């Protein structure tokens, strides 16, 4: 669930800071495809993605140095979570 929130945060922040497209939304779709959650769990994943997105759209309206710092932190956390998930459940 935390990875979904991280992906939502990155979706907002990376687009704000010049990355065009839906890369992070696509990563969220991949997560859902891999997880194959039931409808209740799927809704929780989506809610966490949206929470991550909204947590920054209320704070940042333009790319700032603190937004870039947040991107870097979330990229590291997302990488760590991905490695942990892959290590625990396989790829």
C-alpha positions as CSV (number, residue, x, y, z in Angstrom):
1,X,0.0,0.0,0.0
2,X,2.9,2.4,0.8
3,X,4.3,1.8,-2.7
4,X,1.0,2.9,-4.2
5,X,1.2,6.1,-2.2
6,X,4.8,6.7,-3.2
7,X,3.8,6.3,-6.9
8,X,0.9,8.8,-6.5
9,X,3.3,11.3,-5.0
10,X,5.8,10.8,-7.8
11,X,3.1,11.1,-10.4
12,X,2.3,14.6,-9.2
13,X,5.8,15.8,-8.4
14,X,7.5,14.5,-11.5
15,X,4.9,16.0,-13.8
16,X,5.1,19.3,-11.9
17,X,8.9,19.4,-12.4
18,X,8.9,18.8,-16.1
19,X,8.4,15.0,-16.7
20,X,5.6,14.7,-19.2
21,X,3.4,11.7,-19.4
22,X,1.9,9.1,-17.1
23,X,4.9,7.0,-16.2
24,X,4.0,6.7,-12.6
25,X,0.4,6.0,-13.2
26,X,1.6,3.2,-15.6
27,X,3.8,1.9,-12.8
28,X,0.7,1.8,-10.6
29,X,-1.1,-0.2,-13.3
30,X,1.8,-2.7,-13.3
31,X,1.5,-3.0,-9.6
32,X,-2.2,-3.8,-9.8
33,X,-1.6,-6.3,-12.6
34,X,1.1,-8.1,-10.6
35,X,-0.9,-8.0,-7.3
36,X,-4.3,-9.0,-8.9
37,X,-6.2,-7.7,-5.9
38,X,-9.8,-8.3,-5.2
39,X,-12.1,-5.3,-5.6
40,X,-11.8,-4.1,-2.0
41,X,-8.0,-4.3,-2.0
42,X,-7.8,-2.7,-5.4
43,X,-9.8,0.2,-4.1
44,X,-7.4,0.6,-1.2
45,X,-4.4,0.6,-3.6
46,X,-6.1,3.3,-5.7
47,X,-7.0,5.4,-2.6
48,X,-3.4,5.3,-1.5
49,X,-2.2,6.4,-4.9
50,X,-4.7,9.2,-4.9
51,X,-3.7,10.2,-1.3
52,X,-0.1,10.4,-2.4
53,X,-1.0,12.6,-5.3
54,X,-3.3,14.9,-3.3
55,X,-0.8,15.2,-0.5
56,X,1.4,17.3,-2.8
57,X,-1.1,19.0,-5.1
58,X,-2.2,21.1,-2.1
59,X,1.4,22.1,-1.3
60,X,3.2,22.6,-4.6
61,X,1.9,24.6,-7.5
62,X,5.3,25.0,-9.2
63,X,8.6,23.0,-9.1
64,X,10.8,24.2,-6.2
65,X,14.0,22.9,-4.7
66,X,12.0,21.3,-1.9
67,X,9.8,19.5,-4.5
68,X,12.9,18.2,-6.2
69,X,14.2,17.0,-2.8
70,X,10.8,15.3,-2.2
71,X,11.2,13.6,-5.5
72,X,14.6,12.3,-4.6
73,X,13.4,11.0,-1.3
74,X,10.3,9.2,-2.8
75,X,12.5,7.7,-5.6
76,X,14.8,6.2,-3.0
77,X,11.9,4.9,-0.9
78,X,10.1,3.5,-3.9
79,X,13.3,1.7,-5.0
80,X,13.7,0.3,-1.5
81,X,10.1,-0.9,-1.3
82,X,10.3,-2.5,-4.8
83,X,13.5,-4.4,-3.8
84,X,11.9,-5.5,-0.6
85,X,8.7,-6.7,-2.3
86,X,10.7,-8.5,-5.0
87,X,12.9,-10.1,-2.4
88,X,10.0,-11.3,-0.3
89,X,7.5,-12.3,-3.0
90,X,9.7,-12.9,-6.1
91,X,9.7,-11.0,-9.3
